[in-house]
């Protein structure tokens, strides 16, 4: 028996939260390297240099700086994302004039994921802004862009409220949405296409392909997402971090400023640690989501 829509929403929300936590815990040091290289590309020769320099500067805790807001960001984002993903799938069924339990094509699921990302962006932007600022705090202080401050979630939140007000938490929102909408089309589309390929090869249903294929499919989806939208993510990180020093330009102004003054290559700073991170992190995300969702669905049916 299919669960009631409200129960289904709670299951998707809970499974998304579990997947989001697994994603962060499996890849935080590489995410820290990505943000540092995006915001200060001239300081690091590569991601190995970035990681070793961070370790020498502030120890292992430097690689996990921003973990708390990253957990908040990913749990909030993926809870809303997967809950909205379920709703958007139903909207696509209504638009297509099919039954409420009809199977969707991989492209239709990609469209549902793209639409769901608009809602998840609203909860992701504030928490990701705090995370990015914490991750780049050492470089901001070392280059004299800001005075020495307390490196804690509370101090960053207080600073934003004091200098920018509540609207300050949504610096980079338009860039976040511009990144998420095409990114999650690629993310869910590649994930579902990969799962379909495994199911066809193994002669089984998509839900029965096993752990390794789910992890690989999630990693492949993540790789497609980042390859498609990485420059937009770089611009978003730059806007969110540099706005600490005062008013920061919007997406187009920041994009052209980076490309003109630092070269197009600067828009891809940090891509290597991102691609290294994406397979274990997004594999863990979808594994956590699929397994926990299946367990909760069985308990409801039972």
Secondary structure, 3 states (H helix, E strand, C coil): CCCCHHHHHHHHHHHHHHHHHHHHHHHHHHHHHHHHHHHCHHHCCCHHHHHHHHHHHHCHHHHCCCHHHHHHHHHHHHHHHHHHHHHHHHHHHHHHCCCCCCCCCHHHHHHHHHHHHHHHHHHHHHHHHHHHHHHCHHHHHHCCCCCCCCCCHHHHHHHHHHHCCHHHHHCCHHHHHHHHHHHHHHHHHHHHHHHHHHHHHHCCCHHHCCHHHHHHHHHHHHHHHHHHHHHHHHHHHHHHHHHHHCCCCCHHHHHHHHHHHHCHHHHHCCHHHHHHHHHHHHHHHHHHHHHHHHHHHHHHHC
